[in-house]
Amino acid sequence: MRITDREIDFDLKDEFTDIVPIIKELIKNEGLVNANLYIFVPHEVSSIVPIGWESGLMDDIKDFLNDVVPEGKYKNHDEPDTPWRYNFFEHMRAKIAGQNSIMLLVKDSELYIGKYQNYYFYSPVWKTIPKQKMLVRIEKFE
């Protein structure tokens, strides 16, 4: 077994970014046949979200997050003199939507996920912090 770490940088253009094509490109570039991919998001207000592909599901998720944790309602958390004034809603949306780490499988050189399964990098702060990253630890089996 060989362990390699990779950083993947993002210049985010949306709240949800599909990472499956990025992971598939990593599998190809690393020549992975059988491996575990441990993915970690180091930013407090971002997460990885497993979402099945279904029409309208992304819109419903965005609406749900806006309804459950509305912007401007909770104001105990504050970062004065920053663009992140009263951003509790962003912290909570990231935690409700996903997690900061996941493990994915590579089997026979393919990302082993369900037929309709997908994974997204979620960042409710993508407009103010577009440059973010995720770390991937590759556990490659010879």
C-alpha positions as CSV (number, residue, x, y, z in Angstrom):
1,M,0.0,0.0,0.0
2,R,1.2,3.5,-0.9
3,I,-0.1,6.8,0.5
4,T,-0.1,10.0,-1.4
5,D,-1.6,13.4,-0.5
6,R,-3.1,15.8,-3.1
7,E,-4.6,19.3,-2.7
8,I,-7.3,20.3,-5.1
9,D,-7.8,24.1,-5.4
10,F,-11.2,25.6,-6.3
11,D,-12.1,29.0,-7.7
12,L,-15.8,28.6,-6.9
13,K,-18.5,29.8,-9.3
14,D,-21.5,28.5,-7.4
15,E,-22.7,27.3,-4.0
16,F,-22.5,23.6,-5.1
17,T,-19.6,22.3,-7.2
18,D,-19.7,18.8,-8.7
19,I,-16.5,17.0,-7.6
20,V,-17.1,13.7,-9.4
21,P,-15.4,14.9,-12.6
22,I,-12.5,16.2,-10.6
23,I,-12.1,12.9,-8.7
24,K,-12.3,10.9,-11.9
25,E,-9.6,13.0,-13.4
26,L,-7.5,12.4,-10.3
27,I,-8.0,8.7,-10.6
28,K,-6.8,8.8,-14.2
29,N,-3.8,11.1,-13.5
30,E,-2.7,9.0,-10.6
31,G,-3.2,5.7,-12.5
32,L,-5.3,4.3,-9.7
33,V,-6.7,0.8,-10.0
34,N,-7.8,0.0,-6.5
35,A,-7.6,2.7,-3.8
36,N,-9.4,4.5,-1.0
37,L,-9.7,8.2,-1.4
38,Y,-10.1,10.1,1.9
39,I,-11.4,13.6,1.1
40,F,-11.2,16.4,3.7
41,V,-12.4,20.0,3.5
42,P,-10.4,22.3,5.7
43,H,-12.6,25.3,5.6
44,E,-15.1,25.7,8.5
45,V,-17.9,26.9,6.3
46,S,-17.7,24.3,3.5
47,S,-18.5,20.6,3.2
48,I,-18.9,17.6,1.0
49,V,-22.4,16.6,0.1
50,P,-23.6,13.3,-1.3
51,I,-26.6,13.9,-3.4
52,G,-28.4,11.6,-5.8
53,W,-29.1,13.1,-9.2
54,E,-32.8,13.8,-9.6
55,S,-34.6,16.7,-11.4
56,G,-35.2,19.6,-9.0
57,L,-33.4,18.1,-6.1
58,M,-30.7,20.8,-5.9
59,D,-33.2,23.6,-6.0
60,D,-35.2,21.9,-3.2
61,I,-32.0,21.5,-1.1
62,K,-31.1,25.2,-1.5
63,D,-34.7,26.2,-0.6
64,F,-34.6,23.8,2.4
65,L,-31.3,25.3,3.7
66,N,-32.7,28.9,3.2
67,D,-35.8,28.0,5.1
68,V,-34.2,26.0,8.0
69,V,-31.4,28.5,8.6
70,P,-32.4,31.9,7.2
71,E,-29.9,34.6,6.7
72,G,-30.1,37.4,9.4
73,K,-32.2,35.5,12.0
74,Y,-29.4,34.4,14.4
75,K,-27.0,37.2,15.4
76,N,-25.0,36.1,18.4
77,H,-22.1,35.0,16.3
78,D,-20.4,38.1,14.8
79,E,-17.2,39.0,13.1
80,P,-17.2,42.8,13.2
81,D,-15.6,44.8,10.4
82,T,-15.5,41.7,8.0
83,P,-17.8,40.5,5.2
84,W,-18.8,37.7,7.5
85,R,-21.0,39.7,9.9
86,Y,-23.6,37.5,11.5
87,N,-22.7,34.5,9.3
88,F,-24.0,31.8,11.7
89,F,-26.4,30.7,8.9
90,E,-23.5,29.9,6.6
91,H,-21.8,27.8,9.3
92,M,-25.0,25.9,10.0
93,R,-25.9,25.4,6.4
94,A,-22.5,23.7,5.7
95,K,-23.0,21.4,8.7
96,I,-26.6,20.5,7.8
97,A,-25.8,19.9,4.1
98,G,-22.8,17.7,4.4
99,Q,-19.7,16.7,6.3
100,N,-16.0,17.8,6.2
101,S,-14.7,14.4,5.3
102,I,-15.7,11.4,3.3
103,M,-14.1,8.2,2.0
104,L,-14.6,7.1,-1.6
105,L,-13.6,3.8,-3.3
106,V,-11.7,3.2,-6.5
107,K,-12.3,-0.3,-7.9
108,D,-10.9,-1.5,-11.2
109,S,-9.8,2.1,-12.1
110,E,-13.4,3.4,-11.6
111,L,-14.9,5.6,-9.0
112,Y,-17.2,3.2,-7.2
113,I,-20.5,5.1,-6.6
114,G,-24.1,4.5,-7.2
115,K,-25.7,5.0,-10.7
116,Y,-27.4,8.2,-9.6
117,Q,-25.0,9.2,-6.9
118,N,-23.0,12.4,-7.0
119,Y,-20.8,14.4,-4.7
120,Y,-20.6,18.2,-4.3
121,F,-18.3,20.6,-2.7
122,Y,-20.7,22.9,-0.9
123,S,-19.8,26.5,0.2
124,P,-22.3,29.0,1.2
125,V,-19.5,31.6,1.3
126,W,-18.4,31.0,-2.3
127,K,-19.0,34.6,-3.3
128,T,-16.8,36.1,-0.6
129,I,-14.3,33.2,-0.4
130,P,-14.1,31.7,-3.9
131,K,-10.6,30.3,-3.4
132,Q,-10.9,27.1,-1.4
133,K,-9.5,23.6,-1.4
134,M,-10.0,20.1,-0.5
135,L,-7.4,17.6,0.5
136,V,-7.3,14.0,-0.8
137,R,-5.3,11.3,0.8
138,I,-4.9,8.4,-1.6
139,E,-4.4,4.9,-0.2
140,K,-3.3,3.0,-3.2
141,F,-3.3,-0.8,-3.2
142,E,-0.6,-2.4,-5.3
